[in-house]
């Protein structure tokens, strides 16, 4: 796929995880997979340094009311989480806050 140099694709920071839910999810346990928000935040810090537009969705997955934004595995966004990501992407691409 050819990249348009005048309008490069934006970066999206990875949403934070529910570490306890991810650790208890059977498929992740079977695969010995470990998800740590410290690692996700570190990747987000690297993404934030890119010169292109960055859509910061991590903030939508922080705080006490985020349970409904993550699916049963604690990693992947639920429908509500995808709506939140889409709202932030539209706002950012329309010239909103970074």
C-alpha positions in Angstrom: 0.0 0.0 0.0 1.4 3.4 -1.0 1.8 5.9 1.7 0.7 9.5 1.1 3.6 11.6 2.3 1.5 14.7 2.7 -1.0 13.0 5.0 0.7 10.1 6.7 -1.4 7.7 8.7 -1.8 8.6 12.4 -0.4 6.6 15.3 -2.8 5.2 17.9 -1.6 4.5 21.4 -2.7 1.1 22.7 -5.5 1.1 25.2 -4.6 0.0 28.8 -5.5 -3.4 30.0 -7.3 -4.8 33.0 -4.3 -6.8 34.2 -6.2 -9.0 36.7 -8.8 -9.9 34.1 -6.1 -10.6 31.5 -4.2 -12.8 33.9 -7.3 -14.9 34.6 -8.4 -15.3 31.0 -8.0 -19.0 30.1 -6.4 -18.5 26.6 -3.8 -16.1 27.9 -3.0 -18.4 30.8 -2.6 -21.4 28.5 -0.3 -19.3 26.2 1.6 -18.0 29.2 0.9 -14.4 28.0 1.4 -11.5 30.4 0.0 -8.0 29.9 1.4 -5.1 32.0 0.2 -1.5 31.8 3.7 -0.3 32.6 4.8 -1.9 29.2 1.8 -0.5 27.4 2.5 3.0 28.8 6.2 2.7 27.7 5.1 1.9 24.1 2.7 4.8 24.3 5.6 7.1 25.3 7.5 6.0 22.2 4.5 6.5 20.0 3.9 10.0 21.4 7.4 11.0 20.2 6.5 10.3 16.5 6.2 13.4 14.3 2.9 12.2 12.8 -0.5 12.7 14.4 -1.0 10.6 17.6 -4.4 9.5 18.8 -4.1 8.9 22.5 -6.8 6.4 23.5 -5.0 5.3 26.7 -6.8 8.1 28.6 -10.2 6.6 27.8 -9.1 3.3 29.4 -7.9 4.8 32.7 -9.9 5.3 35.8 -12.6 3.5 37.8 -15.3 3.5 35.1 -13.4 1.7 32.4 -14.6 -1.9 33.0 -17.3 -1.6 30.4 -14.8 -0.4 27.8 -12.8 -3.7 27.8 -14.0 -7.1 26.7 -14.0 -10.3 28.8 -10.3 -10.9 28.2 -9.4 -7.5 29.7 -7.2 -6.6 26.7 -9.5 -6.0 23.7 -12.0 -3.2 23.7 -15.7 -3.9 24.0 -18.2 -2.2 21.7 -18.3 0.7 24.1 -14.5 0.8 24.0 -14.5 0.9 20.2 -17.0 3.8 20.3 -14.7 5.6 22.7 -11.7 5.1 20.4 -13.7 6.2 17.4 -14.8 9.4 19.2 -11.3 10.3 20.2 -10.0 9.5 16.7 -12.6 11.8 15.0 -12.0 14.6 17.5 -8.2 14.4 17.0 -8.3 14.2 13.3 -10.8 17.0 13.1 -8.3 19.2 14.9 -9.1 18.5 18.5 -6.6 18.1 21.4 -3.6 15.8 21.1 
